[in-house]
Each structure stands twice: as structure tokens, then as C-alpha cells.
Amino acid sequence: MVLTSGKLGVIGAGVMGSALIRGLVETGVIGRDKIWTAARTEASCKQIESQLGVTATTDYKRELPDTEVLLICVKPNSMGKVLEYLKANNLSEDTLIISIAAGKTIAFLEQSLGGKNPVIRAMPNTPCIVGEGMTVICPGTYASPRQVEEAFAIFNAVGKCIELEETHFDAVTGLGGSGPAYLYLIMEALADGGVRVGLPREVALKIVTQTVLGAATMVEKTGQHPAALRDDVTTPAGCTIGALLIMEDGKIRSVLARAVEEAAQIAGELGERK
Ligand SMILES: NC(=O)c1ccc[n+]([C@@H]2O[C@H](COP(=O)([O-])OP(=O)(O)OC[C@H]3O[C@@H](n4cnc5c(N)ncnc54)[C@H](OP(=O)(O)O)[C@@H]3O)[C@@H](O)[C@H]2O)c1
């Protein structure tokens, strides 16, 4: 049970906000009647209500006194406006604020709210939609151990959750937040390879999907280093070593690592944009 007495408010039910609501409702962690959402327009409210079955409003000040946890899921450049609204509408100092905005620091959140609100910064990713998300959380100055547990319960309902120091958040954003996009690109390219050697597109994609799932499960369940697992597939003078050398010629390792580095740097800059 996540909530003790109040409700969960979700500001911004876009890709991530609605994924989190779906996960929480479908796993039974929070009932629909205990969730309210806020959107920018009446049209969005209607859409959220019909798609997610939770109440949605454009003006949520009446909901605030009864809100135990407030998940803020708007884009980083909309955060300032939302925090101003909360400050102007007497947000209770008992309400736990969880922000998933890339680049927005705990210090920024706490200072913008101007009081002693418990704040937790989180970085989830889109596989939360299918209950396989990866979220990293970091509690702010005033979050109690019980509120950290609440945040764990929320994100564990839609995947896995770990706690890390805030200094790692840009790195986490570049690796885990953006990570699904890299893997989709790699999957698409591998499927193209299958098509190039004669497989129908849907067969190639099915083989790639199960292979990626299988390989990820092997890393998770065996606890072995990916390099050791790769060696098991690589027969001397076989086809796999031939393919791996082609990948190394294309600098696949440094390309992927540098891509993460670039994303992490941009994540840091996102917090500075107004
Ligand atoms: N997508 C990802 O993979 C991912 C992963 C990790 C973290 N994040 C973080 O999650 C946050 C949301 O990303 P997203 O991809 O879910 O974006 P999104 O799909 O654009 O959702 C944002 C939602 O917030 C609504 N919104 C904006 N201002 C609002 C306000 N003042 N009051 C109420 N609702 C408001 C938007 O409505 P309108 O469309 O009407 O403006 C939209 O529905 C971002 O801060 C991002 O850094 C995203």
C-alpha cells in the first residue's frame, strides 16, 4: 500500500505520466479513485479521463490539500510554471513532491517551492508502460525514510528502482532515460541485417526481439559479465567472430559509449533551459 491517507496527484499525463498511472492502477498499488491528474487543456482532460479512468482537471488547487504524493511529469521547461502554481496555491508541507524532469535538480525544486516540502528526484524510462521500467531516485533534504519507501513502491510497481546520489543523475538520464531509444535503433538495424540476408521483416524483428530479451535475461539471471557470455557464443573461426570484428571496425563500442556521454551532457543542459 503506497498511500496512507491522501491521494496521488499527477501533473502532466503525457507519455511518462500516463505510463506511471497505468502501472500503478494495473498492479493494484493505487486505486483509480485515489488518483487525480492535471492537464493543460479541457480537451486533454477528457482524453485522460476516457483513456485512464482517473479524474483530470486544468485547475487543481482544490485537490492539493488532500494530496499525499504529487508526481510532476511535465517537460523540464514547464517545471517553473508548475512550481510557481503550487507555491501560490498553498501546497501543504506534508505533500511529497516527486519530479521526473530531466536536469531539474533537487536544489532547484526545493528553492522554487520555498518551504520545507519533501522532494524526491526520479529518472524513470518508457518501459514503465509495460512494467519493465528502470528508475533511479534520490531523496531531497526533507524526504523522510517512509516517503522514500513510498517512492520505491511507486516505481517498483512499474519495473525496477534503485537509489543513487544526485551527482549521477545526468549519467542516469543519458543511460537509462534515453537508453530504450538506443536499443530500438540497434534492434531496427539488426532486423535490417536479417532482411538483407533474405528474412521477411516481421520474422527478422521477431528473432531480434526475442534475442534481445533472451540476452538481457542471461545477463540478469546468470550474473556473468556480458563479455564472458559473448565468448560462449563466439566459436573459433566461426561466423560470430567475423560479425563482431565488423562491429569493432565500425567502432561500435566507442560509438555507443560516446552517445551516452553526449546524452548525459545534454541532460545537464536541459535543467538550465527556461
Ligand atoms: N519520455 C521519456 O522517455 C522520459 C524518460 C524519463 C523522464 N522523462 C521526463 O518526463 C517528463 C515528461 O516527459 P514526457 O515524455 O512524458 O512528455 P509529454 O509526453 O510531453 O508529457 C508532458 C505532459 O505534461 C502536460 N503539461 C505541460 N504543462 C502542464 C501544466 N502546466 N499542467 C498540467 N499539465 C501540463 C503536457 O500537456 P500538453 O501536451 O498539453 O502541453 C503533456 O501532456 C519530462 O520532464 C522528461 O524529462 C521522460
The ligand as a Tripos MOL2 file, in Angstrom:
@<TRIPOS>MOLECULE
LIG
   48    52     1     0     0
SMALL
NO_CHARGES

@<TRIPOS>ATOM
      1 N1          9.8340   10.2820  -22.3730 N.am      1 LIG1
      2 C1         10.8300    9.7050  -21.7480 C.2       1 LIG1
      3 O1         11.4200    8.7270  -22.1980 O.2       1 LIG1
      4 C2         11.2390   10.2060  -20.3800 C.ar      1 LIG1
      5 C3         12.0590    9.3990  -19.5870 C.ar      1 LIG1
      6 C4         12.4110    9.8590  -18.3150 C.ar      1 LIG1
      7 C5         11.9840   11.0890  -17.8620 C.ar      1 LIG1
      8 N2         11.2330   11.8580  -18.6860 N.ar      1 LIG1
      9 C6         10.8140   13.1730  -18.1660 C.3       1 LIG1
     10 O2          9.4190   13.0920  -18.0330 O.3       1 LIG1
     11 C7          8.8520   14.3770  -18.2260 C.3       1 LIG1
     12 C8          7.6700   14.2360  -19.1700 C.3       1 LIG1
     13 O3          8.1250   13.6850  -20.3940 O.3       1 LIG1
     14 P1          7.0920   13.0340  -21.4060 P.3       1 LIG1
     15 O4          7.9130   12.3770  -22.4450 O.co2     1 LIG1
     16 O5          6.0400   12.2690  -20.6630 O.co2     1 LIG1
     17 O6          6.4460   14.3920  -22.0050 O.3       1 LIG1
     18 P2          4.9980   14.5980  -22.6440 P.3       1 LIG1
     19 O7          4.5050   13.3430  -23.2700 O.co2     1 LIG1
     20 O8          5.0930   15.8430  -23.4750 O.co2     1 LIG1
     21 O9          4.0910   14.8820  -21.3670 O.3       1 LIG1
     22 C9          4.0850   16.0870  -20.6660 C.3       1 LIG1
     23 C10         2.6380   16.3840  -20.3410 C.3       1 LIG1
     24 O10         2.5680   17.4740  -19.4270 O.3       1 LIG1
     25 C11         1.4730   18.3060  -19.7910 C.3       1 LIG1
     26 N3          1.6690   19.6320  -19.2280 N.ar      1 LIG1
     27 C12         2.5230   20.6070  -19.6060 C.ar      1 LIG1
     28 N4          2.4010   21.6860  -18.8120 N.ar      1 LIG1
     29 C13         1.4310   21.3910  -17.9050 C.ar      1 LIG1
     30 C14         0.8450   22.0850  -16.8240 C.ar      1 LIG1
     31 N5          1.2280   23.3410  -16.5270 N.pl3     1 LIG1
     32 N6         -0.1240   21.4790  -16.1050 N.ar      1 LIG1
     33 C15        -0.5200   20.2370  -16.4040 C.ar      1 LIG1
     34 N7         -0.0100   19.5010  -17.4270 N.ar      1 LIG1
     35 C16         0.9600   20.0770  -18.1650 C.ar      1 LIG1
     36 C17         1.5440   18.2860  -21.3100 C.3       1 LIG1
     37 O11         0.3450   18.7250  -21.8610 O.3       1 LIG1
     38 P3          0.3920   19.4700  -23.3140 P.3       1 LIG1
     39 O12         0.7810   18.4060  -24.2840 O.co2     1 LIG1
     40 O13        -0.9990   19.9590  -23.4690 O.co2     1 LIG1
     41 O14         1.3980   20.5750  -23.2100 O.co2     1 LIG1
     42 C18         1.8300   16.7900  -21.5760 C.3       1 LIG1
     43 O15         0.6400   16.0280  -21.5810 O.3       1 LIG1
     44 C19         9.9640   15.2760  -18.7650 C.3       1 LIG1
     45 O16        10.3630   16.1830  -17.7640 O.3       1 LIG1
     46 C20        11.0880   14.3270  -19.1100 C.3       1 LIG1
     47 O17        12.3580   14.9010  -18.8430 O.3       1 LIG1
     48 C21        10.8150   11.4390  -19.9110 C.ar      1 LIG1
@<TRIPOS>BOND
     1     1     2 1
     2     2     3 2
     3     2     4 1
     4     4     5 ar
     5     4    48 ar
     6     5     6 ar
     7     6     7 ar
     8     7     8 ar
     9     8     9 1
    10     8    48 ar
    11     9    10 1
    12     9    46 1
    13    10    11 1
    14    11    12 1
    15    11    44 1
    16    12    13 1
    17    13    14 1
    18    14    15 2
    19    14    16 1
    20    14    17 1
    21    17    18 1
    22    18    19 2
    23    18    20 1
    24    18    21 1
    25    21    22 1
    26    22    23 1
    27    23    24 1
    28    23    42 1
    29    24    25 1
    30    25    26 1
    31    25    36 1
    32    26    27 ar
    33    26    35 ar
    34    27    28 ar
    35    28    29 ar
    36    29    30 ar
    37    29    35 ar
    38    30    31 1
    39    30    32 ar
    40    32    33 ar
    41    33    34 ar
    42    34    35 ar
    43    36    37 1
    44    36    42 1
    45    37    38 1
    46    38    39 2
    47    38    40 1
    48    38    41 1
    49    42    43 1
    50    44    45 1
    51    44    46 1
    52    46    47 1
@<TRIPOS>SUBSTRUCTURE
     1 LIG1         1 GROUP 0 **** ****
